[in-house]
Amino acid sequence: MCLAVPGKVEKIKGDVGIVNFNGVKREVRLDLVDVKIGDYVIVHTGFAIEKMDEKDALESLDIWKELLKAEEDY
């Protein structure tokens, strides 16, 4: 099973980007997608596999925040 959390591309150098996942920044390979700084991506095993529409990415991040808050309140 894969949990897909959107991340925002903050830097690009060649085929490697720095992607911000709600404050956690990771190096990600960008070989499989055509993205620019500011785009949202879904990452699997260190590779960006899909570019996400910003509206959909922000909605998904809101759902994740709600789930994490519910977990904390439990």
N, C-alpha and C positions, 0 to 999 in steps of 0.2 A: 504494500500500500504506500502511496506517495501523498504527503500533505503539501499542497501547493499554496505557498504564501507569497504574495507579490512583493517584489523589491524594486526600488527606484535606482536607476543607473545614475551614478554621480560623477564618475570619471571613466574615460576610455583611453587605453594605450594599446594600439594594435588590435589584437583579437581578445584582449583581456579588459574587463571592466571592474570597477568597484561598485558594488550594489548594496544599498542600504535597506535592510530588513527591519524596519521599526527601531532604528538606532544601532543595530548590529550590522557592521560592514564586513563584506566578504569579497574576495577576488572571485570572479566568475568568468568563464570562457564565453565569448560572444560569437564563436564561429558559425553557429546555426541560425542566427537571427540578424536582421538588419535593424540596428537600434542607434539612437543618439542619446546624449545626456538629457536626463529628464524623463525618459521613457520608463515604463514599468514592465518588468519581465517576470516570468515564472522560471524557476531554476530547479534542475534535477541533477544530482551527482556532480555539481560544479559547473554545469552547462546551462546557459539560458536557452530554454527550448521553445518559448513562446513570448511574443510581445503582447502586452495587455493594454486595452483601452484604459485611460486614466480614470474615467468614471467607474468602470467595473472594478479596477484595482482598489480604489478608495472605498467602494462599497464592501468589497471582500475584507479589507483591513478593518473596517468598522465592525464587521461580524466577528473577526478574530478578537478584537478588543472586548466585545461583549462576552464571548466565550471565556476569555481569560479572567475577566472580572467576576463572572459567575463561578468560576473555579476557586477564585480567592475567597469569595463570600460563602462558599460551601463549607 
